[in-house]
């Protein structure tokens, strides 16, 4: 099993940048996909970006060209670099890990970190 701890959220003006970090603890080798999701008030949680174990990445259309997901295996950390932020990017951002351990699939979430973009 794994545990996820997010950091790096905060308040930024439109056009600014933030980098979110997700520290991963536990059975790192069991992870197949790491992702960042977000949930704005009154809206459903949505995928922002993910990265599979082979390194391929996937982005929501709304963040393509502005956000970059990456990982540092030596530090057991996944990052989300967010540039050209917009007020509509305001949300709680959650780190997610999907994998399997002892032949049992799991889907783990961090507690989230708030990102607020002012106009």
Secondary structure, DSSP 8 states (H G I E B T S, - for coil): -EEEEEE--EEEETT--EEEEEEEEE-GGGEEEEEEEEE-TTS--EEEEEEETTS-EEE-TTTTTTEEEEEEGGGTEEEEEE-S--GGG-EEEEEEEEEEETTEEEEEE---EEEEEE-
